[in-house]
């Protein structure tokens, strides 16, 4: 189950590692990643929807928190957990967007037509 969730949110099962191997292997992996960059908007949208859902849940659980009580309760902890997930989603969105932009720029330099539909 955890592998399915990881594969749903992470493009690392689709893209290849371009930091290991000989120069020819690195170049081939980089060209492959440039060609497969079309999958990244799907992962970005998944993270955007997750961010939106987490933000709604942060607001919901924050509204359920009694503000007159100084004691820590479960709603504060749940709201904080969803806020951490929302922050992680923002980081993932920025990272994947940067990866998509850099691969698109590199593909334009390589005159790669991109993924075929």
N, C-alpha and C positions, 0 to 999 in steps of 0.2 A: 504494500500500500504506500509506503514512504517513497519507494522508487517511482511509482506512478505520479505522485505529487511532485517529486523533484523533476521528472521528465516533463511534466505539464508546465512548470514555471521556468525551467532552465534550458537554454538552447545548446548546452554543451554535448548533448547526445547527437545533435545534428552537425555541429561544426567540429572541425579538427583542430588539434593543438599545433600551432605553427611556431612553437618555441623549442621543439625537440627534433633531433635527427640531423641528418646532413643538410647542406645548403639546398640541394635539390629537393629533399623531402620537405623542408620548410617552405620553399617556394611553391611546391605543389599543394601543400596544405593551405597556404595563403590564397592561392588562386581558387582553390575549392571553396574556401570561406567567402571570397568575393562573389563567386557564382551562387552560393547558397544564402546570401544575405537577405533574400526575399522572405525567409521564415521569421526574421527578427521583428517585423511589425506585429505579427501574431502574438509573440511573447510580450511585446510592449503593451499591447491592448489587454492581455491577461493581467499584467501588473497594474494597469490603469484601473481596471474593474475591481481588482483586489484592494487598491488604494481607496477607491470610492466606497466600497463596502466597509472597509475598516474605519474610514472617517465617519460614516453614518453610525457605526456601532460605538465609536468613541463618544460621539454626541449623545447617543441613547443612554449608555451607562453612566456618563458624566451627569446627565439630567436626573438619574435615579439616585445620585449620591446626596445624602443629607448634609448640607453645608453647615448646619449649626453644631454638628458633632465633630469633635476634634479627633476622635478615634478612627483608626484605619478600618475600613470595611471592605467587603468583597467587591463592591461596585467600583471602587477606586482602583483596585488591583486589576480588574477586568478591563477597565477603560485604559489603564496604563499599558496593559499587554497589547491591546489593539492599536494604541498610539505607537508603540515600538514597531509593530508590524507595518503600520502606515509609513513610518519613517524608512523602514527597510524597503518598502515598495517604491518610495521616491528615489532611493539610491539605485535600485534595480532599473527603474525607468530611465534615469540619467545615464547609467552605464550602458544599457542596451541601445539607447538612442545614439550615444557617442560611437558605439561599435558599428551601428548601421551606417551612420554618416561617414565614418572613416573607411569602411569597406566600400561604400558607394563611390567615394572619392577615388579610392585606389582602383576600383573597377573602371571608372571613367578614364583614368590614366592608362590602364591596360587595354582599353578599347574592348572591354568585355560587354557583350549585349545584355548580360544578366540572365536570370532564370527564365526558362521557357514555360509558357502556360499552355 
